[in-house]
Amino acid sequence: MTTRDQDGQVPGALRGLEDARASVRLRAALSIGSNPDERCVEKLVERCAVEPDFSVRETLTWALTRHPASHTVPRLTDELRSERAQARSQALHTLSKIGDGRAWPAITAALLSDADDEVARSAWRAAVVLVPEGEETELAAALARQLGRGGRETRLSLSRALVALGETSSSAVRAAMTEPDPRVSHHAMATERLLRDPEAGFEDAIEEAERVTALQGRPGGE
């Protein structure tokens, strides 16, 4: 593609990202990803914050991964301070796909405990990908403090993140098993079982934790 062709394509593709039709926005994102141009990075990140269609958001993320990390990571880490939850969540998701360790300092405790479940889930996934060697235990402790929060999908995401950290998360998970709040202790027990047997189903692990607690509460229970 000549420089003139590229210069002519960029404005058209950027306009396509604003089209009312999801199919047009999807094609525009595909076009930008297929012909990366640093002039498109800002618009791709901006669109991630407001794009309502899941498939388009995923394609926007893919298009960003096609650009040099030196252009995308600084802009995406800036986005983590946005007041818009989707902006934070999608930026975290994209950073996890890029996998550049320079983003690690931006994965703050505030993001790991974000009040928005989708942001927190994205932060957990990104943290597991980006955590530097030697900082896994500290990350596991921060994640373990979130045990018991949210619904099934949120709890499952947290368990998966802790399991991905492996043995380094065992101590923090076992400590949470003694918490008086059953939401925390049951979630910790289920996660501990998944650490021992990653092939076990999450629902089965939760049910086993509840059963064990019920048995322990009976006269003569262990």
C-alpha positions as CSV (number, residue, x, y, z in Angstrom):
1,M,0.0,0.0,0.0
2,T,1.4,3.4,-0.9
3,T,1.6,6.3,1.5
4,R,-1.2,8.1,-0.4
5,D,-3.4,5.0,-0.2
6,Q,-2.7,4.7,3.5
7,D,-3.4,8.4,4.2
8,G,-6.6,8.1,2.3
9,Q,-7.7,4.9,4.1
10,V,-7.1,6.2,7.7
11,P,-9.8,8.9,7.8
12,G,-12.4,6.6,6.2
13,A,-11.7,3.8,8.7
14,L,-11.9,6.2,11.6
15,R,-15.2,7.5,10.4
16,G,-16.4,3.9,10.1
17,L,-15.8,3.4,13.8
18,E,-18.6,6.0,14.5
19,D,-21.1,4.4,12.1
20,A,-24.5,3.5,13.6
21,R,-24.2,0.0,12.2
22,A,-22.2,-2.5,14.2
23,S,-21.2,-4.3,11.0
24,V,-19.6,-1.2,9.6
25,R,-17.8,-0.5,12.8
26,L,-16.5,-4.1,12.8
27,R,-15.2,-3.8,9.3
28,A,-13.5,-0.5,10.2
29,A,-11.7,-2.0,13.2
30,L,-10.6,-5.0,11.0
31,S,-9.3,-2.6,8.4
32,I,-7.3,-0.6,11.0
33,G,-5.9,-3.8,12.5
34,S,-4.9,-5.2,9.1
35,N,-3.1,-1.9,8.3
36,P,-1.7,-0.6,11.6
37,D,-1.2,3.1,11.8
38,E,-0.2,4.9,15.0
39,R,-2.6,7.8,14.1
40,C,-5.5,5.4,14.8
41,V,-4.5,4.4,18.4
42,E,-6.2,7.3,20.1
43,K,-9.5,6.7,18.3
44,L,-9.4,3.0,18.9
45,V,-8.9,3.5,22.7
46,E,-11.7,6.1,22.7
47,R,-14.1,3.8,20.9
48,C,-13.4,1.0,23.3
49,A,-14.8,3.1,26.1
50,V,-18.2,3.5,24.5
51,E,-18.6,0.6,22.0
52,P,-21.8,-1.3,22.9
53,D,-21.3,-4.4,20.7
54,F,-19.1,-7.2,22.2
55,S,-17.7,-8.4,18.9
56,V,-16.7,-4.9,17.9
57,R,-15.0,-4.3,21.2
58,E,-13.1,-7.5,20.8
59,T,-12.0,-6.4,17.3
60,L,-11.0,-3.0,18.6
61,T,-8.8,-4.8,21.2
62,W,-7.3,-7.0,18.4
63,A,-6.6,-3.9,16.3
64,L,-4.8,-2.3,19.2
65,T,-2.6,-5.4,19.7
66,R,-1.5,-5.1,16.1
67,H,0.2,-1.7,16.9
68,P,3.5,-1.4,18.7
69,A,3.2,-1.6,22.5
70,S,5.2,1.6,22.7
71,H,2.3,3.4,21.2
72,T,-0.6,1.5,22.9
73,V,0.5,0.8,26.5
74,P,1.0,4.4,27.6
75,R,-2.4,5.4,26.2
76,L,-4.2,2.3,27.7
77,T,-2.7,2.9,31.1
78,D,-3.9,6.5,31.0
79,E,-7.4,5.1,30.4
80,L,-7.3,3.1,33.6
81,R,-8.0,6.4,35.4
82,S,-11.2,7.0,33.5
83,E,-14.4,7.6,35.4
84,R,-16.2,5.3,32.8
85,A,-16.2,1.7,34.0
86,Q,-16.2,0.3,30.4
87,A,-13.1,2.4,29.6
88,R,-11.2,0.9,32.5
89,S,-12.4,-2.6,31.9
90,Q,-11.6,-2.7,28.2
91,A,-8.2,-1.1,28.7
92,L,-7.4,-3.7,31.2
93,H,-8.6,-6.4,28.9
94,T,-6.5,-5.0,26.0
95,L,-3.4,-4.8,28.3
96,S,-3.8,-8.4,29.2
97,K,-3.8,-9.3,25.5
98,I,-0.8,-7.2,24.8
99,G,1.1,-8.7,27.7
100,D,3.7,-6.0,28.1
101,G,5.2,-5.9,31.6
102,R,5.5,-2.1,31.4
103,A,1.8,-1.9,32.2
104,W,2.2,-3.7,35.6
105,P,2.7,-0.6,37.8
106,A,-0.7,0.7,36.5
107,I,-2.5,-2.4,38.0
108,T,-3.2,-0.8,41.3
109,A,-4.9,-2.1,44.4
110,A,-7.8,0.2,43.6
111,L,-8.4,-1.6,40.3
112,L,-8.1,-5.0,41.9
113,S,-10.9,-4.0,44.3
114,D,-12.9,-1.8,41.9
115,A,-16.5,-1.5,42.9
116,D,-17.5,-2.5,39.3
117,D,-17.3,-6.3,39.0
118,E,-16.4,-6.2,35.4
119,V,-13.5,-3.8,36.0
120,A,-12.3,-5.9,38.9
121,R,-12.5,-9.1,36.9
122,S,-10.5,-7.6,34.0
123,A,-8.0,-6.3,36.5
124,W,-7.6,-9.8,38.0
125,R,-7.0,-11.3,34.6
126,A,-4.5,-8.6,33.6
127,A,-2.6,-8.8,36.9
128,V,-2.1,-12.6,36.5
129,V,-0.7,-12.0,33.0
130,L,1.5,-9.0,33.9
131,V,2.8,-9.8,37.4
132,P,6.6,-9.8,37.5
133,E,8.5,-12.7,38.9
134,G,8.7,-12.5,42.7
135,E,5.6,-10.5,43.2
136,E,3.1,-13.3,42.8
137,T,2.6,-13.9,46.5
138,E,1.7,-10.3,47.2
139,L,-0.7,-10.3,44.3
140,A,-2.3,-13.5,45.6
141,A,-2.9,-11.8,49.0
142,A,-4.6,-8.9,47.3
143,L,-6.8,-11.2,45.2
144,A,-7.7,-13.3,48.3
145,R,-9.1,-10.2,49.9
146,Q,-11.7,-10.2,47.2
147,L,-13.0,-13.7,48.0
148,G,-16.7,-13.9,48.5
149,R,-17.6,-10.9,46.4
150,G,-20.2,-10.8,43.6
151,G,-22.2,-13.5,41.8
152,R,-21.1,-16.7,40.2
153,E,-19.2,-15.3,37.3
154,T,-17.3,-12.9,39.4
155,R,-16.4,-15.6,42.0
156,L,-15.4,-18.0,39.2
157,S,-13.2,-15.3,37.6
158,L,-11.4,-14.7,40.9
159,S,-10.9,-18.4,41.6
160,R,-9.4,-18.8,38.1
161,A,-7.0,-16.0,38.7
162,L,-5.9,-17.5,42.0
163,V,-5.5,-20.9,40.4
164,A,-3.5,-19.4,37.6
165,L,-1.0,-18.1,40.2
166,G,-0.6,-21.7,41.4
167,E,1.0,-22.7,44.7
168,T,1.9,-19.1,45.5
169,S,-1.8,-18.4,46.3
170,S,-2.3,-21.4,48.6
171,S,-1.4,-19.7,51.8
172,A,-3.7,-16.7,51.3
173,V,-6.6,-19.0,50.1
174,R,-6.2,-21.3,53.1
175,A,-6.2,-18.4,55.5
176,A,-9.5,-17.1,54.0
177,M,-11.0,-20.6,54.6
178,T,-11.2,-19.6,58.3
179,E,-13.1,-16.4,57.8
180,P,-16.4,-16.2,59.7
181,D,-18.3,-14.9,56.7
182,P,-19.6,-18.0,54.9
183,R,-19.5,-16.3,51.5
184,V,-15.7,-15.8,52.0
185,S,-15.0,-19.2,53.5
186,H,-17.0,-21.2,51.0
187,H,-15.4,-19.4,48.1
188,A,-12.0,-20.0,49.6
189,M,-12.7,-23.7,50.2
190,A,-13.9,-24.0,46.6
191,T,-10.8,-22.2,45.3
192,E,-8.5,-24.4,47.4
193,R,-10.1,-27.5,45.9
194,L,-9.6,-26.1,42.4
195,L,-5.9,-25.5,43.3
196,R,-5.6,-29.2,44.2
197,D,-7.7,-30.3,41.2
198,P,-8.0,-27.7,38.4
199,E,-10.3,-30.1,36.5
200,A,-12.9,-30.0,39.3
201,G,-16.1,-28.0,38.4
202,F,-16.6,-24.7,40.3
203,E,-20.2,-25.5,41.2
204,D,-19.2,-28.9,42.6
205,A,-16.4,-27.2,44.6
206,I,-18.9,-24.7,46.1
207,E,-21.4,-27.4,46.9
208,E,-18.6,-29.5,48.6
209,A,-17.6,-26.4,50.7
210,E,-21.2,-25.9,51.8
211,R,-21.6,-29.6,52.6
212,V,-18.4,-29.7,54.7
213,T,-19.4,-26.6,56.6
214,A,-22.9,-28.1,57.3
215,L,-21.3,-31.3,58.6
216,Q,-18.9,-29.4,60.8
217,G,-21.9,-27.6,62.3
218,R,-23.7,-30.8,63.4
219,P,-23.2,-32.3,66.8
220,G,-20.3,-34.7,66.6
221,G,-19.1,-33.1,63.3
222,E,-15.5,-32.6,62.7
